[in-house]
Amino acid sequence: MISGQQLEPFFTQWLSRSGAPAIAISEVKSISADSGHGLAVTLKQSAPAYQLRVPVAIQSQQGTRTHVLDLQQEQQTFTLTLPDKPLSVSLDPDLRLFRQLAPGEAPPILREVMVNPATQTVLLPEKAEVRKIAEALAGKLQDRKLQIVASSEPLSAAPALIIGLQSEIDAWLEARQLPARPDEINKKGTAQAWTLARSDGASLAIISAKDAASLEALIRPLPHYGRQSYIVFDGGRQSRKGSGRCRCSR
């Protein structure tokens, strides 16, 4: 009554229907524009159609900008005029929209490694006192008997938890040709934890600390952040966190 708008379709789709819409980018192509760069983005969704505001991120050399597209049909093409040449287009990269996720689209979170009984633990510290702290942290995160494997062993198909000091983590990642620490947490705080999704589907959770004291400071707070994909600590205080796939330096 107040808005003067017909809101029944909005409430009906979210309150009366089961499931969630499946949305995908079906086509992206460059088109002519009077100025700037023209781009046609075609979205499709499962039937019957929802009325949705779909975030689409467009990356250029100048950065990434998010455009919100009003999708109301099973297939709909949107024409955009951009100031910079687009390099890539991604659908709802921050997972803001309630929808069905494509296989492999859900970002890994710390909890996957914490609760999986098959998780293997790799402790990188060589000094006995630091290694003891790393083992205590791993035990606190998993709350069960640890399956500790040597850092020199190749990774199996099981999830893995890797704990070490910063230089040890960087060397371990490089030796296995894994992505370096993500841009979101690089050079931030005294300790960081983040996740990686391997090509075989298994998750890696990596914990890196500046020194033994910074590693020990994680024992109490870190187990409470299992729903995060990455997190930064300054001492025992969380200073940055997030869920989603990280942007890696390589």
C-alpha positions as CSV (number, residue, x, y, z in Angstrom):
1,M,0.0,0.0,0.0
2,I,2.8,2.4,0.9
3,S,5.0,1.7,-2.1
4,G,2.2,1.6,-4.6
5,Q,3.9,-1.3,-6.3
6,Q,2.7,-4.9,-7.0
7,L,4.9,-6.9,-4.7
8,E,3.0,-10.2,-4.8
9,P,5.4,-11.9,-7.3
10,F,8.4,-11.1,-5.1
11,F,6.9,-12.6,-2.0
12,T,5.3,-15.6,-3.8
13,Q,8.7,-16.6,-5.3
14,W,10.5,-16.6,-2.0
15,L,7.8,-17.7,0.4
16,S,5.7,-20.2,-1.7
17,R,8.2,-21.9,-3.9
18,S,10.7,-24.6,-2.9
19,G,14.3,-24.8,-4.1
20,A,16.3,-22.0,-5.6
21,P,16.9,-20.6,-9.1
22,A,19.7,-22.0,-11.2
23,I,21.4,-19.1,-13.1
24,A,24.2,-19.1,-15.6
25,I,25.9,-16.8,-18.2
26,S,25.0,-18.3,-21.5
27,E,26.8,-15.8,-23.8
28,V,29.0,-12.8,-23.7
29,K,30.0,-10.9,-26.8
30,S,31.4,-7.5,-27.7
31,I,29.1,-5.1,-29.6
32,S,29.5,-1.7,-31.2
33,A,29.0,1.4,-29.0
34,D,29.0,5.1,-29.7
35,S,31.6,5.5,-27.0
36,G,33.5,3.2,-24.7
37,H,33.2,-0.6,-25.1
38,G,29.9,-2.3,-25.7
39,L,29.2,-5.7,-24.1
40,A,26.1,-8.0,-24.4
41,V,25.7,-10.4,-21.5
42,T,23.0,-13.1,-21.8
43,L,21.7,-14.7,-18.6
44,K,19.5,-17.8,-18.4
45,Q,17.7,-19.3,-15.4
46,S,15.7,-22.4,-14.7
47,A,11.9,-22.4,-15.2
48,P,9.6,-21.0,-14.0
49,A,11.5,-17.7,-14.0
50,Y,12.3,-15.8,-10.8
51,Q,12.5,-12.0,-10.7
52,L,16.1,-11.4,-9.7
53,R,18.7,-8.7,-9.3
54,V,21.8,-10.6,-10.4
55,P,25.3,-9.2,-9.6
56,V,27.7,-9.6,-12.5
57,A,31.4,-8.6,-12.0
58,I,33.3,-7.3,-15.1
59,Q,37.0,-7.2,-14.8
60,S,39.3,-4.8,-16.8
61,Q,42.9,-3.7,-16.5
62,Q,41.6,-0.9,-14.3
63,G,39.9,-3.2,-11.8
64,T,36.6,-5.0,-11.3
65,R,33.2,-3.3,-11.3
66,T,29.9,-5.0,-10.3
67,H,26.8,-4.4,-12.4
68,V,23.3,-5.5,-11.1
69,L,21.1,-6.9,-13.8
70,D,17.3,-7.2,-13.5
71,L,16.6,-10.8,-14.7
72,Q,12.9,-11.5,-15.1
73,Q,12.8,-14.1,-17.9
74,E,14.2,-17.5,-18.5
75,Q,16.7,-16.0,-20.9
76,Q,17.5,-12.3,-21.2
77,T,20.3,-10.2,-22.8
78,F,21.6,-7.1,-21.2
79,T,23.6,-4.4,-23.1
80,L,26.3,-2.5,-21.2
81,T,28.5,0.3,-22.2
82,L,31.8,0.2,-20.3
83,P,34.6,2.8,-20.0
84,D,37.4,0.2,-20.2
85,K,37.8,-3.0,-22.3
86,P,36.4,-5.9,-20.5
87,L,38.7,-8.9,-19.8
88,S,36.3,-11.3,-18.0
89,V,32.8,-11.6,-16.7
90,S,31.7,-13.6,-13.7
91,L,28.3,-14.3,-12.2
92,D,27.7,-13.3,-8.5
93,P,31.3,-13.9,-7.5
94,D,30.7,-13.0,-3.8
95,L,27.7,-15.4,-3.6
96,R,25.3,-12.7,-2.6
97,L,22.3,-14.2,-4.4
98,F,20.3,-17.2,-3.1
99,R,20.7,-19.6,-6.0
100,Q,21.8,-23.1,-6.9
101,L,25.6,-23.3,-7.1
102,A,27.3,-25.0,-10.0
103,P,29.5,-28.0,-9.2
104,G,32.8,-26.8,-7.7
105,E,31.5,-23.2,-7.3
106,A,31.0,-23.2,-3.5
107,P,34.2,-21.9,-2.0
108,P,36.1,-24.0,0.6
109,I,35.9,-23.1,4.2
110,L,38.0,-24.0,7.2
111,R,35.3,-26.1,8.7
112,E,35.6,-28.7,5.9
113,V,39.1,-29.6,7.1
114,M,38.2,-29.3,10.8
115,V,35.3,-31.8,10.8
116,N,36.4,-34.3,8.1
117,P,37.8,-37.4,9.9
118,A,40.1,-38.2,6.9
119,T,41.9,-34.9,7.2
120,Q,45.7,-35.2,7.2
121,T,47.9,-32.8,9.2
122,V,51.2,-31.4,8.0
123,L,53.3,-29.7,10.7
124,L,56.1,-27.7,9.1
125,P,58.0,-26.2,12.2
126,E,61.3,-27.9,12.8
127,K,62.0,-26.4,16.2
128,A,60.5,-28.6,18.9
129,E,58.8,-25.8,20.9
130,V,57.2,-24.3,17.8
131,R,56.1,-27.8,16.5
132,K,54.5,-28.5,19.9
133,I,52.4,-25.3,19.5
134,A,51.5,-26.2,16.0
135,E,50.4,-29.7,17.1
136,A,48.3,-28.2,19.9
137,L,46.6,-25.9,17.5
138,A,45.9,-28.8,15.1
139,G,44.4,-30.8,17.9
140,K,42.2,-27.9,19.0
141,L,40.9,-27.4,15.5
142,Q,40.1,-31.1,14.8
143,D,39.2,-32.4,18.3
144,R,40.3,-35.9,17.6
145,K,43.5,-38.0,17.1
146,L,45.6,-36.3,14.4
147,Q,46.7,-38.0,11.2
148,I,50.1,-36.4,11.0
149,V,52.1,-36.9,7.8
150,A,55.6,-35.8,6.9
151,S,55.9,-32.5,5.0
152,S,58.0,-34.2,2.4
153,E,55.3,-36.7,1.5
154,P,53.1,-35.9,-1.5
155,L,49.5,-34.9,-0.8
156,S,46.9,-37.6,-0.9
157,A,43.3,-37.2,-2.1
158,A,42.2,-36.4,1.5
159,P,41.8,-32.9,2.9
160,A,44.9,-31.5,4.5
161,L,45.7,-29.0,7.3
162,I,49.1,-27.3,6.9
163,I,50.6,-25.3,9.8
164,G,53.8,-23.4,9.9
165,L,55.7,-20.1,10.2
166,Q,55.5,-17.7,7.3
167,S,58.8,-18.6,5.6
168,E,58.0,-22.4,6.0
169,I,54.5,-22.0,4.5
170,D,55.8,-20.0,1.6
171,A,58.5,-22.5,0.8
172,W,56.1,-25.4,1.1
173,L,53.6,-23.8,-1.3
174,E,56.3,-23.0,-3.8
175,A,57.8,-26.5,-3.7
176,R,54.4,-28.0,-4.6
177,Q,53.5,-25.3,-7.2
178,L,50.5,-24.2,-5.2
179,P,49.2,-20.6,-5.2
180,A,50.9,-18.2,-2.9
181,R,49.1,-16.6,0.0
182,P,46.1,-14.7,-1.3
183,D,46.0,-11.0,-1.9
184,E,43.3,-10.5,0.7
185,I,45.6,-11.5,3.5
186,N,49.1,-11.1,2.2
187,K,51.4,-9.0,4.5
188,K,48.5,-8.4,6.9
189,G,48.4,-9.2,10.6
190,T,50.6,-11.5,12.6
191,A,48.9,-14.7,11.4
192,Q,46.7,-15.8,8.6
193,A,44.5,-18.8,7.8
194,W,43.1,-19.6,4.3
195,T,41.7,-22.4,2.2
196,L,42.5,-23.7,-1.2
197,A,40.4,-26.0,-3.4
198,R,42.6,-28.6,-5.3
199,S,41.8,-29.8,-8.7
200,D,40.8,-33.2,-7.3
201,G,38.2,-31.6,-5.1
202,A,40.0,-31.9,-1.8
203,S,40.4,-28.9,0.4
204,L,43.6,-27.4,1.9
205,A,43.5,-25.3,5.0
206,I,46.7,-23.3,5.6
207,I,47.8,-21.6,8.8
208,S,50.7,-19.2,8.7
209,A,52.1,-17.2,11.6
210,K,54.9,-14.6,12.1
211,D,56.4,-16.4,15.1
212,A,55.7,-18.9,17.8
213,A,53.8,-16.4,20.0
214,S,51.6,-15.5,17.0
215,L,50.9,-19.2,16.3
216,E,50.1,-19.9,20.0
217,A,47.7,-16.9,20.0
218,L,45.5,-18.8,17.5
219,I,44.8,-21.8,19.7
220,R,41.8,-20.3,21.5
221,P,40.0,-18.1,18.8
222,L,40.6,-19.8,15.5
223,P,38.3,-22.9,16.0
224,H,35.4,-20.5,16.2
225,Y,35.9,-19.3,12.6
226,G,35.2,-22.5,10.7
227,R,32.7,-20.9,8.3
228,Q,35.4,-18.5,6.9
229,S,37.5,-19.1,3.8
230,Y,40.2,-16.7,5.0
231,I,41.0,-14.9,8.2
232,V,43.7,-12.5,9.6
233,F,44.7,-12.2,13.2
234,D,46.7,-9.5,15.0
235,G,47.8,-11.5,18.0
236,G,44.6,-13.2,19.3
237,R,42.3,-10.6,17.7
238,Q,40.6,-11.2,14.4
239,S,41.2,-8.2,12.1
240,R,39.9,-9.5,8.7
241,K,37.8,-12.4,7.5
242,G,35.8,-13.5,4.5
243,S,34.0,-16.3,2.7
244,G,34.7,-16.9,-0.9
245,R,37.5,-17.8,-3.3
246,C,40.6,-15.8,-2.7
247,R,42.6,-13.9,-5.3
248,C,46.0,-15.5,-5.4
249,S,49.3,-13.8,-6.4
250,R,50.1,-16.6,-8.8
